[in-house]
Amino acid sequence: MGSRNHYPGIDESTVNLIRYKAKQLCRQPGFCYEDQPDIEQELMLELVRHLHDYDPFKASLRTFASEIVQQKIANLIETQLARKRDPRAVSGSLNELVQVEEDGHPEERWTTVDIDEYLQSTGTTNRSREERLDLKIDIERAMGNLPEDLRRLCEFFSEKNITEVSRELNIARSTLYTAVNKIRKLFENAGLKIYL
């Protein structure tokens, strides 16, 4: 479910930059996938507010936009962290005993935490348990159809970033990026584009 926001009059590379940065931010704790359209709009609004400061003799529009967007993202993260420091927020040990039912025995707080709710509220995931299970099945099926070398790389990428894989396997990163593009194309053909 990508963003449906439209920005007439703004060049496509700038729109793509803002969409990419909003998507990245949605993966951070405190943000979720559903925030993406709103974050895009905030980033675009910030850029539009500063467009009168743009000087093409000092930098390209992409560089200028990137700086404005990065500063706004830093502000959004700072605001989110300030909310987490709110003294009204509930804190305590997950091992603390709490009374769950009026006539029942006290239980440790961790037993009352809904893992799906926790993952979504912390921004660790934006998918329900069922969606995550469906995704796992779809990915395993798609990986099963990959050639052996690409399947092996997928397994490495599930635990390591491209630099670590490059070092461990002694393969140039450019070669790995080519393989990643092949994997991406095969996953798209398997109907997994929504997850990429």
C-alpha positions as CSV (number, residue, x, y, z in Angstrom):
1,M,0.0,0.0,0.0
2,G,2.2,2.9,-1.2
3,S,1.5,6.5,-0.8
4,R,-1.3,8.0,-3.0
5,N,0.0,11.6,-2.5
6,H,0.4,13.7,-5.6
7,Y,2.7,16.7,-6.0
8,P,2.0,18.6,-9.2
9,G,4.7,21.0,-10.2
10,I,7.5,19.2,-8.2
11,D,10.0,17.3,-10.3
12,E,9.8,13.5,-10.1
13,S,13.3,13.0,-8.7
14,T,12.5,15.3,-5.7
15,V,9.2,13.5,-5.1
16,N,11.0,10.1,-5.3
17,L,13.6,11.4,-2.8
18,I,10.8,12.5,-0.3
19,R,9.0,9.2,-0.8
20,Y,12.2,7.2,-0.2
21,K,13.1,9.2,3.0
22,A,9.5,8.9,4.4
23,K,9.6,5.2,3.8
24,Q,13.0,5.0,5.6
25,L,11.7,6.9,8.5
26,C,8.6,4.6,8.8
27,R,11.0,1.8,9.6
28,Q,12.4,3.6,12.7
29,P,11.0,3.0,16.2
30,G,8.1,5.3,17.0
31,F,6.9,5.5,13.4
32,C,4.9,3.0,11.4
33,Y,4.0,2.3,7.8
34,E,0.6,4.0,8.1
35,D,2.5,7.3,8.9
36,Q,4.2,7.3,5.5
37,P,1.7,9.6,3.6
38,D,1.6,12.1,6.5
39,I,5.4,12.1,6.7
40,E,5.7,12.6,3.0
41,Q,3.4,15.6,3.2
42,E,5.3,17.1,6.2
43,L,8.6,16.7,4.3
44,M,7.1,18.2,1.1
45,L,5.6,21.1,3.0
46,E,9.0,21.8,4.7
47,L,10.7,21.8,1.3
48,V,8.1,24.1,-0.3
49,R,8.5,26.5,2.7
50,H,12.2,26.7,1.9
51,L,12.2,26.8,-1.9
52,H,12.6,30.6,-1.9
53,D,16.0,30.0,-0.3
54,Y,17.2,27.7,-3.2
55,D,20.2,29.1,-5.2
56,P,21.0,27.0,-8.2
57,F,24.5,28.5,-8.2
58,K,25.3,26.9,-4.8
59,A,23.9,23.4,-5.2
60,S,21.6,21.3,-7.3
61,L,17.9,21.1,-6.4
62,R,18.4,17.5,-5.3
63,T,21.2,18.4,-2.9
64,F,19.2,21.3,-1.5
65,A,16.0,19.2,-1.1
66,S,18.0,16.4,0.5
67,E,19.4,18.8,3.2
68,I,16.0,20.3,3.9
69,V,14.4,16.9,4.2
70,Q,17.2,15.5,6.4
71,Q,16.8,18.4,8.8
72,K,13.0,17.9,9.0
73,I,13.5,14.2,9.6
74,A,15.9,15.0,12.5
75,N,13.3,17.3,13.9
76,L,10.6,14.6,13.6
77,I,12.8,12.0,15.3
78,E,13.6,14.5,18.1
79,T,9.9,15.2,18.6
80,Q,9.1,11.5,18.8
81,L,11.9,10.9,21.3
82,A,10.6,13.8,23.4
83,R,7.2,12.0,23.5
84,K,8.9,8.9,24.8
85,R,10.5,10.9,27.6
86,D,7.0,12.2,28.6
87,P,6.8,11.8,32.4
88,R,3.1,10.6,32.0
89,A,4.3,7.6,30.2
90,V,4.0,4.3,32.1
91,S,7.3,2.7,33.0
92,G,8.3,-0.2,35.1
93,S,9.8,-3.6,35.0
94,L,8.2,-6.3,32.8
95,N,8.8,-8.6,35.8
96,E,6.7,-6.4,38.1
97,L,3.6,-8.2,39.5
98,V,0.3,-6.6,38.4
99,Q,-3.3,-7.5,39.3
100,V,-4.9,-8.6,36.0
101,E,-8.2,-9.8,37.3
102,E,-10.0,-8.5,40.3
103,D,-10.2,-11.9,42.0
104,G,-7.1,-13.5,40.3
105,H,-3.5,-13.9,41.3
106,P,-1.0,-11.2,40.4
107,E,0.9,-11.9,37.2
108,E,4.2,-10.5,35.8
109,R,3.6,-7.5,33.5
110,W,5.2,-9.2,30.5
111,T,2.3,-11.8,30.4
112,T,-0.1,-8.9,29.7
113,V,1.8,-7.5,26.7
114,D,0.3,-8.2,23.3
115,I,3.4,-8.9,21.1
116,D,1.7,-7.7,17.9
117,E,0.5,-4.5,19.6
118,Y,4.1,-3.9,21.0
119,L,5.7,-4.5,17.6
120,Q,3.4,-2.1,15.9
121,S,3.6,0.6,18.5
122,T,7.4,0.6,18.6
123,G,7.5,0.8,14.8
124,T,9.4,-2.6,14.7
125,T,6.7,-3.8,12.3
126,N,3.6,-2.4,10.7
127,R,2.1,-5.8,9.8
128,S,-0.3,-7.9,11.8
129,R,0.7,-11.4,13.0
130,E,-1.3,-12.9,10.1
131,E,0.3,-10.7,7.6
132,R,3.8,-11.6,8.9
133,L,3.0,-15.3,8.6
134,D,1.7,-14.9,5.1
135,L,4.8,-12.9,4.2
136,K,7.1,-15.6,5.6
137,I,5.3,-18.3,3.6
138,D,5.4,-16.2,0.4
139,I,9.1,-15.4,0.8
140,E,9.9,-19.1,1.5
141,R,8.0,-20.1,-1.6
142,A,9.7,-17.5,-3.7
143,M,13.2,-18.4,-2.3
144,G,12.5,-22.1,-3.1
145,N,12.2,-21.1,-6.8
146,L,15.4,-19.1,-6.9
147,P,18.6,-20.6,-8.3
148,E,20.9,-22.0,-5.6
149,D,23.4,-19.1,-5.7
150,L,20.7,-16.5,-5.3
151,R,18.9,-18.5,-2.6
152,R,22.2,-18.7,-0.6
153,L,22.6,-14.9,-0.9
154,C,19.1,-14.4,0.3
155,E,19.9,-16.4,3.4
156,F,23.0,-14.2,4.0
157,F,21.0,-11.0,3.5
158,S,18.4,-12.1,6.0
159,E,21.1,-11.7,8.7
160,K,23.8,-9.4,7.3
161,N,24.0,-6.2,5.3
162,I,25.7,-6.0,1.9
163,T,29.1,-4.9,3.2
164,E,29.2,-7.8,5.7
165,V,28.2,-10.3,3.0
166,S,30.8,-8.8,0.6
167,R,33.6,-9.3,3.2
168,E,32.5,-12.8,4.3
169,L,32.1,-14.2,0.8
170,N,34.9,-12.1,-0.8
171,I,32.5,-10.9,-3.5
172,A,32.6,-7.3,-4.8
173,R,29.6,-5.2,-3.7
174,S,28.8,-4.3,-7.3
175,T,28.4,-8.0,-8.0
176,L,26.1,-8.3,-5.0
177,Y,24.0,-5.3,-6.1
178,T,23.5,-7.0,-9.4
179,A,22.4,-10.2,-7.6
180,V,20.1,-8.2,-5.4
181,N,18.5,-6.6,-8.5
182,K,18.0,-10.1,-10.0
183,I,16.4,-11.3,-6.7
184,R,14.2,-8.2,-6.5
185,K,13.0,-8.8,-10.1
186,L,12.3,-12.5,-9.4
187,F,10.4,-11.5,-6.2
188,E,8.4,-9.0,-8.1
189,N,7.5,-11.6,-10.7
190,A,6.4,-13.9,-7.8
191,G,3.9,-11.2,-6.8
192,L,5.9,-9.9,-3.8
193,K,6.4,-6.3,-5.1
194,I,4.2,-5.0,-2.2
195,Y,6.8,-6.2,0.3
196,L,9.9,-4.8,-1.5
